[in-house]
Amino acid sequence: MNGDLLSNHRGPLHSAPAGRKYGRMHGNTRVTDKTSETLVRLPMWVGLEDRDVDVIADLIVETSVQ
């Protein structure tokens, strides 16, 4: 496992191609846009072992300190 396992969230749905094409927005989306920059996707699966959880936790701590 390495730091590539922690990735940024893909962004708000209204910014996705389908969201731009089919979605409807009302009002300002600054909070949604800013919040989407702070979300992190964490790896989760049935076979996740304790040592994997430790590595992921360490990566979260390292990333948040920077």
C-alpha angles and dihedrals in degrees: 000000000000143000092285087077091074109068135170119261112262094246137255118323093238088065095051117099093250091045091053091047102041106014130096124213130190122194133350122339099192094114092047092048093048093045092051089059091060100049120103127198113225125204113247129169140142094260095055108133129207092255089053090053089051091052092048091049090050090051091051091052093046092048095047092051094056 
